Amino acid sequence: MTLAKLIYRCRDWRDSPFVEGITRANDLIPDAGRFIVDQSVMDAVQRMEKTPFADLLRALDHARPPFPLTWIEWSSPGGGHLGYLVEQAQDTSGFAFRQFLHALQIERATGWPVVCTLGRIHVDPSGFRCENVAEAATSGNGPGPNPHEQASADLISMFLIINSPSRVVTIDAAPDTQRADARRVAEGRPPLPNLRRIRLDVARLRQVDIDDGVPQADGRPRAEHFVRGHFKFRNGRMWWWSPHIRNQAGDEPVALPRDYQVVSSDPG
């Protein structure tokens, strides 16, 4: 079951702290562009997690949601379902989002199949801010990374990938539910929460048999290293080059880790 459909099933909640978020999701998801992304996209997002949040914010102009109102979700083995309801900001860079989560261990502990942020999280060039006062007061107080900053960074990374010229591997055909949706609307029910699965060629991974030392053309073993996602500039054009594995060749020195800094393209 998709997370969107599970949220539909929770629309009659009355006694949960997440009532407002679930109600808003039920109101907006039917009108949103709806997507479920392949795990390979999330793997690429995770490879970008070491990019400083300040650097990602500089790329915010290029991190636009596919639609002004976008629902996007994915599932991971053993990790449950994670979804974002994203609203593009008006007349400025950035967006606002709510994060929704379904995990069996949380459901068993709380009795709530879906939990979400209490208010929207706003992301703009200055950073992020929590709309809910209580959430803002406790943001980042726990151990480890700030979860709201991490969620903001993940969304920026995902939108950079989606807006990149990465080759689209497949896009599932949209199901024809026009008649069923018309009947559901007549009965006072929302339309079916159908999602189209998109798979992108975001990894550009080359499989290398390290143990056997598969040689290059010059007979030397391949030296494999990882290149983080970064912007490239050529002939006055900028595009996003996704994270990938590169193999060292010939007499080039051993590759060392390299950080790519995203800079503003505004000459002013």
C-alpha distance (Angstrom), angle and dihedral (degrees) to the residues before:
residue distance angle dihedral
M1 . . .
T2 3.79 . .
L3 3.78 120.3 .
A4 3.81 90.1 -119.9
K5 3.81 90.5 58.6
L6 3.80 91.2 46.6
I7 3.82 89.5 53.0
Y8 3.81 89.1 51.7
R9 3.79 88.7 55.1
C10 3.82 90.1 54.6
R11 3.81 95.1 54.0
D12 3.82 93.0 109.6
W13 3.80 94.7 57.0
R14 3.79 114.3 137.3
D15 3.83 107.9 162.8
S16 3.80 105.2 46.6
P17 3.83 127.7 100.5
F18 3.81 86.3 -129.5
V19 3.81 96.6 59.2
E20 3.82 94.0 111.9
G21 3.80 93.5 49.9
I22 3.82 94.0 46.3
T23 3.82 91.1 47.3
R24 3.80 91.5 50.9
A25 3.80 90.9 47.9
N26 3.80 91.1 51.8
D27 3.81 89.5 51.1
L28 3.83 96.1 47.7
I29 3.82 108.1 31.9
P30 3.84 93.7 72.1
D31 3.84 89.4 58.6
A32 3.80 96.6 41.1
G33 3.77 131.2 95.5
R34 3.80 99.5 -106.1
F35 3.79 125.8 -149.8
I36 3.77 140.7 167.8
V37 3.79 111.8 -158.5
D38 3.78 127.0 -147.3
Q39 3.79 119.3 -110.2
S40 3.82 89.8 -113.7
V41 3.81 88.5 68.1
M42 3.80 90.5 52.6
D43 3.81 90.6 47.2
A44 3.81 88.0 56.4
V45 3.81 90.6 48.0
Q46 3.81 90.1 52.7
R47 3.81 90.3 52.2
M48 3.80 88.1 59.6
E49 3.81 94.6 53.0
K50 3.81 93.6 102.4
T51 3.80 91.4 59.8
P52 3.84 106.8 108.8
F53 3.80 112.1 -107.2
A54 3.82 90.4 -127.9
D55 3.82 89.5 59.2
L56 3.80 91.6 50.6
L57 3.80 90.4 51.1
R58 3.81 89.4 58.3
A59 3.80 87.6 60.5
L60 3.81 94.0 50.1
D61 3.82 92.8 112.3
H62 3.80 88.0 63.7
A63 3.82 95.2 45.2
R64 3.78 101.1 78.8
P65 3.82 121.5 154.7
P66 3.83 113.6 -114.1
F67 3.84 89.6 -113.5
P68 3.83 133.4 20.2
L69 3.81 85.5 -110.3
T70 3.80 112.8 32.0
W71 3.79 134.2 176.3
I72 3.80 112.3 -164.2
E73 3.81 127.2 172.6
W74 3.77 143.3 163.9
S75 3.79 139.5 177.6
S76 3.77 130.4 -137.8
P77 3.81 127.3 -157.9
G78 3.79 107.1 -91.5
G79 3.79 91.4 -5.4
G80 3.78 100.9 88.2
H81 3.81 125.3 -138.1
L82 3.80 125.6 -43.1
G83 3.80 124.8 -170.3
Y84 3.79 140.5 173.9
L85 3.77 129.7 -152.8
V86 3.81 103.2 -156.6
E87 3.82 129.3 -170.1
Q88 3.80 118.3 -167.5
A89 3.81 112.8 -128.5
Q90 3.80 116.7 -112.0
D91 3.83 118.7 -114.2
T92 3.83 94.0 -11.1
S93 3.78 143.3 65.9
G94 3.77 116.8 -85.5
F95 3.78 141.8 44.7
A96 3.79 143.9 -127.4
F97 3.79 123.2 -122.9
R98 3.74 146.4 176.4
Q99 3.78 120.9 -147.8
F100 3.82 119.4 -140.2
L101 3.79 125.5 -166.5
H102 3.78 136.6 -173.1
A103 3.79 117.3 -172.8
L104 3.79 125.5 159.6
Q105 3.80 94.3 -134.4
I106 3.82 91.2 54.0
E107 3.80 91.4 46.2
R108 3.80 91.2 51.6
A109 3.80 92.1 48.3
T110 3.82 98.6 44.5
G111 3.78 106.5 19.6
W112 3.82 89.8 -126.2
P113 3.82 114.5 116.8
V114 3.82 92.4 -161.6
V115 3.82 129.7 38.7
C116 3.79 125.8 -178.6
T117 3.77 142.9 170.8
L118 3.80 112.0 -72.1
G119 3.81 92.4 -126.9
R120 3.77 138.0 8.3
I121 3.79 119.8 -76.0
H122 3.82 111.9 -134.6
V123 3.82 119.6 -148.8
D124 3.81 121.4 -166.6
P125 3.83 135.9 147.8
S126 3.82 90.1 -78.1
G127 3.81 93.7 57.1
F128 3.80 134.1 -98.4
R129 3.78 133.6 -45.6
C130 3.79 133.5 -172.1
E131 3.79 116.0 -123.5
N132 3.81 92.7 -154.3
V133 3.83 111.8 78.0
A134 3.82 95.3 -145.3
E135 3.78 91.4 47.8
A136 3.80 91.6 48.8
A137 3.82 90.9 51.4
T138 3.82 93.1 55.1
S139 3.82 99.2 34.8
G140 3.79 109.2 129.2
N141 3.81 95.3 1.5
G142 3.80 93.4 116.8
P143 3.80 128.2 78.6
G144 3.77 119.8 -77.7
P145 3.82 129.1 17.0
N146 3.79 120.6 -13.0
P147 3.83 103.0 -92.8
H148 3.82 93.9 -147.9
E149 3.79 92.6 50.9
Q150 3.81 89.7 46.8
A151 3.81 91.8 50.7
S152 3.82 90.0 48.3
A153 3.80 90.7 49.8
D154 3.80 92.0 48.5
L155 3.80 91.5 52.4
I156 3.80 93.3 48.1
S157 3.81 89.5 49.0
M158 3.78 92.0 48.1
F159 3.81 93.5 49.6
L160 3.81 91.2 47.6
I161 3.79 88.1 55.2
I162 3.81 93.8 44.7
N163 3.82 90.8 50.1
S164 3.82 93.0 46.3
P165 3.82 122.2 98.0
S166 3.81 89.7 -109.1
R167 3.77 109.1 148.5
V168 3.81 114.2 -99.3
V169 3.79 107.1 -127.8
T170 3.80 98.3 -170.5
I171 3.77 140.3 -16.2
D172 3.78 115.1 -163.1
A173 3.79 115.8 -127.4
A174 3.78 114.5 -102.8
P175 3.82 110.1 -109.0
D176 3.79 116.6 -115.6
T177 3.81 102.6 -118.1
Q178 3.81 98.5 146.8
R179 3.82 95.4 119.6
A180 3.80 94.0 42.5
D181 3.82 91.5 48.4
A182 3.81 91.9 49.4
R183 3.80 89.5 52.5
R184 3.82 91.8 47.2
V185 3.81 91.8 50.3
A186 3.82 90.0 50.1
E187 3.81 88.0 53.2
G188 3.82 91.3 50.4
R189 3.81 94.1 -107.4
P190 3.82 127.1 126.6
P191 3.82 119.8 -105.5
L192 3.79 119.0 -93.0
P193 3.82 112.7 -75.9
N194 3.80 95.4 -125.1
L195 3.79 119.1 172.0
R196 3.80 131.3 -164.1
R197 3.80 115.4 -136.3
I198 3.81 114.5 -134.1
R199 3.79 123.8 -165.5
L200 3.80 119.2 -166.4
D201 3.78 130.8 -168.5
V202 3.79 91.9 -123.4
A203 3.79 102.8 140.2
R204 3.83 104.6 55.1
L205 3.78 87.0 -165.5
R206 3.79 120.8 176.5
Q207 3.78 114.5 -153.7
V208 3.79 110.9 -130.4
D209 3.77 127.8 -172.6
I210 3.81 96.2 -137.2
D211 3.80 95.4 172.3
D212 3.79 93.3 57.8
G213 3.81 93.4 39.0
V214 3.81 96.7 -127.9
P215 3.82 102.5 -147.5
Q216 3.77 132.5 -127.2
A217 3.79 119.9 -126.2
D218 3.82 89.6 -84.8
G219 3.79 91.4 56.7
R220 3.81 96.0 -108.9
P221 3.82 120.1 127.0
R222 3.76 116.9 -101.1
A223 3.81 115.8 -103.3
E224 3.77 107.3 -151.0
H225 3.80 124.2 -155.6
F226 3.77 137.2 168.3
V227 3.81 123.9 -114.9
R228 3.80 116.8 -159.2
G229 3.77 120.7 -134.5
H230 3.79 112.7 -86.7
F231 3.79 143.5 158.3
K232 3.80 120.7 -94.2
F233 3.79 126.0 -155.8
R234 3.80 122.5 -156.1
N235 3.81 132.7 153.6
G236 3.80 91.2 -5.7
R237 3.81 92.5 -55.3
M238 3.79 127.3 113.5
W239 3.76 126.0 -156.1
W240 3.80 138.9 164.8
W241 3.80 117.4 -103.5
S242 3.79 108.2 -157.0
P243 3.83 124.2 -132.5
H244 3.80 111.2 -82.7
I245 3.77 146.4 162.0
R246 3.79 117.0 -104.0
N247 3.78 127.5 -166.7
Q248 3.75 121.1 -142.0
A249 3.81 115.2 -127.3
G250 3.81 140.6 -163.5
D251 3.79 119.1 -16.8
E252 3.80 95.9 -24.6
P253 3.82 113.8 133.8
V254 3.76 120.7 -100.2
A255 3.80 109.4 -77.2
L256 3.79 116.5 -108.4
P257 3.82 126.4 -158.9
R258 3.78 112.4 -86.6
D259 3.79 130.6 -165.4
Y260 3.79 118.6 -144.9
Q261 3.78 115.6 -148.3
V262 3.79 117.5 -150.9
V263 3.81 109.5 -140.3
S264 3.76 132.0 -170.7
S265 3.81 115.2 -94.7
D266 3.81 91.0 -154.5
P267 3.83 106.9 112.4
G268 3.80 89.5 -155.0
